[in-house]
Amino acid sequence: MKRAFLLLLSAVSLMFASCGHEDDPTVIKGMIIHYTTTDGNPIVLPDESAFNVEIMEHTYSTIHFKDNLTEAGDWAFSECATLLTVKIPNSVTKIGDGAFSQCEALEEVVLSNRLTHLGESAFFGCFNLSSFSGKYATKDGRCLVVDGELRHFAPKGLTEYTIPSEATVIGYDVFYSCTRLKSVNIHSKVTEIKDYAFYYCEGLKSVYCYATTPPTLGTSVFDNNDDGDVPIGCKIYVPSDSVDKYKIATNWKRYAKYINGI
């Protein structure tokens, strides 16, 4: 009888442990997304079908899924205006296009270490972002670099920035509308700057590009508006011996009058 009671007590204890605190190692963390909001209320998801498994419960700080979540699909959290921080569980391997786009209050993102796919414009328009950590995050916590391409930038509080050494490509619209950014340093190993990378950075005053061979330049990279103007007073500085190369290179030549030798 005593043995049966002890077995029953152990079973009950195990049952409660499985529902314990998030730091409890018995919790299956792959089922839960933890987050905070600016107002303490639950976020309103635009489309629950963006997740590959059913949501069992959604409270003020967690989203609990029926099975291990592996995908936060396209636009999953898009325009969740009060979302402040979010921690993606390690079961997630894919974040879709625009998944967190236009989350205007979002400050901090912890990404799954098992990510294998990070969609285009996943954090587009998140101008309050100050920190990335987890898979693809750079040492300074300000960028996500995927296979050498700088895909996303956390701009909050920065007026100048140096492209991380692990990035050889600056991705599509990465710095789009970072209006407080005044100066950018692009190291010599960068070989490509994609379309709209610095579009509408209206405060930009200096761009230092150290590559002796002009990187491949996309469309409207430094434009401040649809007319093709650059920000007022902006200068582009390149190695002195390469000034002429830059001034005739594809798309760089549009900015010829702004290009100066270092």
BELZIMO-V62525 format. One line per field, one symbol per residue. ss: DSSP state (H for helix, E for strand, - for the rest). A space follows every 50 residues. Layout:
ss=???
//
This chain:
ss=-HHHHHHHHHHHHHHHH-----------HHHEEEEEE----------HHH E---EEEE---EEEE-----EE----------EEEEE------EE----- -------EEE------EE------------EEE---E-----EEEE--EE EEE------EEE------EE------------EEEE-----EE------- -----EEEE------EE-----E------E----EEEE-HHHHHHHHH-- -HHHHHHHEEE-
//
